[in-house]
Amino acid sequence: MSVQKTPRAIAVDILSRRDNSIHEMRMKLKRKGISQEDIDETIDYLIEKKLLDDAVFAQKRAESIFRTK
């Protein structure tokens, strides 16, 4: 018997591995077969909770690139 995870739980699992842009998160949730309505709701929740933020993602990505050069 398997317990099915909610779209929010799936998104948090994805974010636990690394930061993602909003676009990346949308694509990953879509690939997992989550409905567009649930994706939109999940993205809104993550943004509201400040778990997903493209500006922060871009800043961290830029810092990471700068450190590796």
Number of C-alpha atoms within 10 A of each C-alpha: 3 4 5 8 10 12 19 17 12 17 22 15 12 15 16 10 8 8 19 22 16 17 10 11 19 18 13 17 21 14 9 10 10 16 12 12 9 15 21 12 13 22 22 14 14 18 13 11 10 10 15 22 16 14 10 15 16 14 11 13 14 11 11 11 10 9 8 6 5
